[in-house]
Amino acid sequence: MRIISVNTNGIRAAAKKGFFDWMLAQQADVVCIQETKAQEEQLGDDVFKPEGYHRFFFDAEKKGYSGTAIYSKSEPLSVVKGLGWDPCDSEGRYIIAEYANTYVASLYLPSGTAGDVRQDVKYDFMAKFMQHLEQLQKRDKEVIICGDWNIAHTVADIKNATGNKKNSGFLPEERTWMDGLFGDAGWVDAFRCIEQEPHTYTFWSTRGQAWANNTGWRIDYQVVTPAIAERVLSSSVYKEQRFSDHAPLSIDYSGEL
């Protein structure tokens, strides 16, 4: 099965850049999208309804902001939007689909780059979400959480580690939280299950020459339960076309949803 995660930084803008043509060619089983920046009623055009896919959106209350979505070839057994607390729900940051053997979620973890207030919001979100992750592991199905986690875990996940040590997304507290996620909490970074080329990133700032110089961050992940991690066959970050300031992360797994 093929699972794709991508932050589109506006699903309508990405569509104009050919995202859905590319998506259809990938024949992915599930595509998880973050930062849709749209309300579902604004997505009535056929381009947003690719043939062969069911679609599910969780919009932010604020128009043109945040939002997550799942496109799925198979109709899920159930779809749950939100976690019952803000800003997760009011900002449309989490949607999860249940299949016969697997849960697949799309997550857009908050950024703290706007200042201390939003950084505190991010820390609170991280603490609450870790509790949710603990509950997920108690279920009788495997889990794949796709998304923009807005944290580069190690120096291997960022081009300029020294220059970003005091910046949101690479703060010591954030990286320690990721240590716990992939440590005692028992989750696995699926991308790292197989050997990767160095300097492989998924996000590049639109400022300066970040894209041209590959001054990037790997902040988009597929975080999985251990049994799914053993089924990783291949992974790729697509950079031939730019649909947003993020690049799609595709991972192929053996088995079925």
GISUL-V849085 format. One record per residue. N is the residue number from 1. RES is the residue in one letter. SS is DSSP state (a for helix, b for strand, c for the rest). OMEGA is omega in whole degrees, -180 to 180 (none if undefined). Layout:
<<N | RES | SS | OMEGA> <N | RES | SS | OMEGA>>
//
This chain:
<<1 | M | c | -180> <2 | R | b | 179> <3 | I | b | 180> <4 | I | b | 174> <5 | S | b | 179> <6 | V | b | 169> <7 | N | b | -175> <8 | T | c | -177> <9 | N | c | -177> <10 | G | c | -175> <11 | I | a | 179> <12 | R | a | 178> <13 | A | a | 179> <14 | A | a | 179> <15 | A | a | 179> <16 | K | a | 180> <17 | K | c | 175> <18 | G | c | -176> <19 | F | a | -174> <20 | F | a | 173> <21 | D | a | 178> <22 | W | a | -178> <23 | M | a | -180> <24 | L | a | -179> <25 | A | a | -178> <26 | Q | a | -179> <27 | Q | c | 180> <28 | A | c | 176> <29 | D | c | 179> <30 | V | b | 174> <31 | V | b | 180> <32 | C | b | -176> <33 | I | b | 175> <34 | Q | b | 180> <35 | E | c | 178> <36 | T | c | 179> <37 | K | c | -179> <38 | A | c | 171> <39 | Q | c | -175> <40 | E | a | -179> <41 | E | a | 177> <42 | Q | a | -173> <43 | L | c | -179> <44 | G | c | -179> <45 | D | c | -176> <46 | D | a | -178> <47 | V | a | -179> <48 | F | a | 180> <49 | K | c | -177> <50 | P | c | -177> <51 | E | c | 177> <52 | G | c | -178> <53 | Y | c | 166> <54 | H | b | -178> <55 | R | b | -177> <56 | F | b | -177> <57 | F | b | 171> <58 | F | b | -172> <59 | D | c | 170> <60 | A | c | 176> <61 | E | c | 178> <62 | K | c | -178> <63 | K | c | 178> <64 | G | c | -174> <65 | Y | c | 170> <66 | S | c | 178> <67 | G | c | 179> <68 | T | b | -179> <69 | A | b | 173> <70 | I | b | 169> <71 | Y | b | -172> <72 | S | b | 175> <73 | K | c | 179> <74 | S | c | 176> <75 | E | c | -179> <76 | P | c | 173> <77 | L | c | 178> <78 | S | b | 175> <79 | V | b | 180> <80 | V | b | -180> <81 | K | b | 176> <82 | G | c | -177> <83 | L | c | 177> <84 | G | c | 177> <85 | W | c | 179> <86 | D | c | 10> <87 | P | c | -178> <88 | C | c | -173> <89 | D | c | -178> <90 | S | c | 180> <91 | E | c | 174> <92 | G | c | -169> <93 | R | c | -176> <94 | Y | b | 176> <95 | I | b | -175> <96 | I | b | 180> <97 | A | b | 180> <98 | E | b | 177> <99 | Y | c | -175> <100 | A | c | -175> <101 | N | c | -166> <102 | T | b | 165> <103 | Y | b | 175> <104 | V | b | -177> <105 | A | b | 171> <106 | S | b | -175> <107 | L | b | 172> <108 | Y | b | -178> <109 | L | c | -176> <110 | P | c | 172> <111 | S | c | 176> <112 | G | c | -174> <113 | T | c | -179> <114 | A | c | 178> <115 | G | c | -173> <116 | D | a | -178> <117 | V | a | -180> <118 | R | a | 175> <119 | Q | a | 176> <120 | D | a | 176> <121 | V | a | 180> <122 | K | a | 180> <123 | Y | a | 179> <124 | D | a | 178> <125 | F | a | -179> <126 | M | a | -179> <127 | A | a | -180> <128 | K | a | -178> <129 | F | a | 177> <130 | M | a | 176> <131 | Q | a | 177> <132 | H | a | 179> <133 | L | a | 177> <134 | E | a | 179> <135 | Q | a | 179> <136 | L | a | -177> <137 | Q | c | 179> <138 | K | c | -180> <139 | R | c | -173> <140 | D | c | 178> <141 | K | c | 177> <142 | E | b | -173> <143 | V | b | 172> <144 | I | b | 178> <145 | I | b | 179> <146 | C | b | 174> <147 | G | b | 172> <148 | D | b | -177> <149 | W | c | 176> <150 | N | c | 175> <151 | I | c | 169> <152 | A | c | -169> <153 | H | c | -174> <154 | T | c | 179> <155 | V | a | 176> <156 | A | a | -175> <157 | D | a | -178> <158 | I | b | -177> <159 | K | c | -175> <160 | N | c | -176> <161 | A | c | -177> <162 | T | a | -177> <163 | G | a | -176> <164 | N | a | -176> <165 | K | c | -179> <166 | K | c | -178> <167 | N | c | 176> <168 | S | c | -176> <169 | G | c | 177> <170 | F | c | 179> <171 | L | c | 180> <172 | P | a | -179> <173 | E | a | 179> <174 | E | a | -179> <175 | R | a | 176> <176 | T | a | 177> <177 | W | a | 177> <178 | M | a | 174> <179 | D | a | 180> <180 | G | a | 179> <181 | L | a | -178> <182 | F | c | 178> <183 | G | c | -175> <184 | D | c | -179> <185 | A | c | 171> <186 | G | c | 179> <187 | W | c | -174> <188 | V | b | 173> <189 | D | b | -172> <190 | A | a | -180> <191 | F | a | -177> <192 | R | a | 179> <193 | C | a | 176> <194 | I | c | -177> <195 | E | c | -178> <196 | Q | c | 173> <197 | E | c | 177> <198 | P | c | 178> <199 | H | c | 175> <200 | T | c | -176> <201 | Y | c | 179> <202 | T | c | -178> <203 | F | b | 177> <204 | W | b | 178> <205 | S | c | 176> <206 | T | c | 179> <207 | R | c | 175> <208 | G | c | -177> <209 | Q | c | -176> <210 | A | c | -179> <211 | W | c | -178> <212 | A | c | -178> <213 | N | c | -176> <214 | N | c | 175> <215 | T | c | -170> <216 | G | b | 177> <217 | W | b | 169> <218 | R | c | -177> <219 | I | c | 177> <220 | D | b | -172> <221 | Y | b | 159> <222 | Q | b | -177> <223 | V | b | -167> <224 | V | b | 172> <225 | T | c | -173> <226 | P | a | -178> <227 | A | a | 176> <228 | I | a | -180> <229 | A | a | 180> <230 | E | c | -177> <231 | R | c | 179> <232 | V | b | 179> <233 | L | b | -178> <234 | S | b | 176> <235 | S | b | 179> <236 | S | b | 172> <237 | V | b | -173> <238 | Y | c | -176> <239 | K | c | -178> <240 | E | c | 175> <241 | Q | c | 177> <242 | R | c | 177> <243 | F | c | 179> <244 | S | c | 176> <245 | D | c | 173> <246 | H | b | 174> <247 | A | c | 179> <248 | P | c | 175> <249 | L | b | 180> <250 | S | b | 176> <251 | I | b | 176> <252 | D | b | 180> <253 | Y | b | 171> <254 | S | c | 178> <255 | G | c | -177> <256 | E | c | 179> <257 | L | c | none>>
//
